[in-house]
Amino acid sequence: MAIPILVSFIQFAPTVWFQGFVWVVTGLALVEFFAISLPPERLLEKRLGTAGGLAWGIALCMGPGPMVSGLLTCLVLGFALLLLFRFQDLSKVVFHLGLLVTGLLYLPLLLSHLALLRGLPHGREWIFLVLLVVMLGDTAAYFVGINFGRRKLYPEISPNKSREGAIGGLFGSLAAAVIAKVWFFAALTIADCLLLGLVLGVLGQLGDLFESLLKRSFGVKDSSALIPGHGGLLDRLDSLLFAFPPAYYYAFWRFPPS
């Protein structure tokens, strides 16, 4: 039921509603990130990090300009001064500041490209393309890994993933890009499909591994229990976070706005 609703929303929602959706997702993802990364006594920093990150995400979605760089500068300086006067354990101050800045770069920066992508020519088609490439790649990687996986891909980070599964995922992503062309995105060439399937497929898998790296470093299995049986929002976004930015820049180059 959720997938048809999401598809309908992407297709028919006005631009401002879609941007609002991206901002809500960004805010929830920031809450999850700071909840698992910062200790409980850093409650003020968590709240300010979430609010500041959401404000910067909104600025990014509104387009480039002095406001974007200026707001990021204010946030970094503000976090630095906050920890200067609220330090608890001197050995962890820089670590906590790094986590606040990482939250800004990892989530608002990457997710803003989803809203920006919607505003480009064929924006809806580009979003559906990314979703199809990543989701079919994940599905293919899972089934190939379950049935044929023998060699571990990166056991220190994700013990259940195999090299065979990763290769199967890439073929799934390539197939998804071709399906997208035939199904709803005829403006793409076969060369576009091969390049996008390969690049987005690889980056999607790397995004998954990076989020696993974060969770292991924080000592958690899931980012939250927001989605019963599936973990948190970050667990659902991991592959997409690395896929939307390159899709946006390729789309901007391939079909530049008039």
Buried (B, 14 or more C-beta within 10 A) or exposed (E): EEEEEEBEEBEEBEEEEBBBBBBEBBBBBBBBBBBBBBEEEBEEBBEBBBEBBBBBBBBBBBEEEEEBEEBBEEBBEEBBEBBEEEBEEEEBBEEBBEBBBBBBEBBBBBBBBBBBBBBBBBBBBBBBBBBBBBBBBBBBBBBBBEEEBEEEBBEEBBEEBBBBBBBBBBBBBBBBBBBBBEEEBEEBEEEBBEBBBBBBBBBBBBBBBBBBBBBEEBEBEBBBEBBEEEBBBBBBBBBBBBBBBBBBEBBBEBBEEE
